[in-house]
């Protein structure tokens, strides 16, 4: 049974995968908009991004497609947790639900789903918030070969306003990643 690695001594930790290609798609980050930027540049213990136009009053989705290389040979990587930060307004009786789906292109039918919800029972919410979710339903990449390529990671984030009224304007994302030997 392989062990999940999250905090290893430096000599045992895998070399992070360098992001070589970042593509986007969805109504919240159209593929011709250049509205998502990687702020970490790697897939290590985490990866972080900024959003330029993921805002609305009902729902949107933003899917990030990442190719990478240079990770240590003989390792797998997976998304364990996600956090999204941004400005949220909710009136009493409304909620913001978030759904994140993570999968590897080589196994597109094998998807992790991470969900969170922020409900407003009153008074109204008008603040910068961070919405977090995690999963134990880990979906691992392929085993990295000599090129250190774990495959194409796809992460789709969908904020949804339910109830009376509300808006979201997400500015940033952070993914907590885990590694294991394979």
Rosetta blueprint (number, residue, H / E / L):
1 X L
2 X L
3 X L
4 X L
5 X E
6 X L
7 X L
8 X L
9 X L
10 X L
11 X L
12 X L
13 X L
14 X L
15 X L
16 X L
17 X E
18 X E
19 X E
20 X E
21 X E
22 X E
23 X E
24 X E
25 X E
26 X L
27 X L
28 X L
29 X L
30 X L
31 X L
32 X L
33 X L
34 X L
35 X L
36 X E
37 X E
38 X E
39 X L
40 X L
41 X L
42 X E
43 X E
44 X L
45 X L
46 X E
47 X E
48 X E
49 X E
50 X E
51 X E
52 X E
53 X E
54 X E
55 X E
56 X E
57 X L
58 X L
59 X E
60 X L
61 X L
62 X E
63 X E
64 X E
65 X E
66 X E
67 X E
68 X E
69 X E
70 X L
71 X L
72 X L
73 X L
74 X L
75 X E
76 X E
77 X E
78 X E
79 X E
80 X E
81 X E
82 X E
83 X E
84 X E
85 X E
86 X E
87 X E
88 X E
89 X E
90 X E
91 X L
92 X L
93 X L
94 X E
95 X E
96 X E
97 X E
98 X E
99 X E
100 X E
101 X E
102 X E
103 X E
104 X E
105 X H
106 X H
107 X H
108 X L
109 X L
110 X L
111 X L
112 X E
113 X E
114 X E
115 X E
116 X E
117 X E
118 X E
119 X E
120 X E
121 X L
122 X L
123 X L
124 X L
125 X E
126 X E
127 X E
128 X E
129 X E
130 X E
131 X E
132 X E
133 X E
134 X E
135 X L
136 X L
137 X L
138 X L
139 X L
140 X L
141 X L
142 X L
143 X L
144 X L
145 X L
146 X L
147 X L
148 X L
149 X L
150 X L
151 X L
152 X L
153 X E
154 X E
155 X E
156 X E
157 X E
158 X E
159 X E
160 X E
161 X E
162 X E
163 X E
164 X L
165 X L
166 X E
167 X E
168 X E
169 X E
170 X E
171 X E
172 X E
173 X E
174 X E
175 X E
176 X E
177 X E
178 X E
179 X E
180 X E
181 X E
182 X L
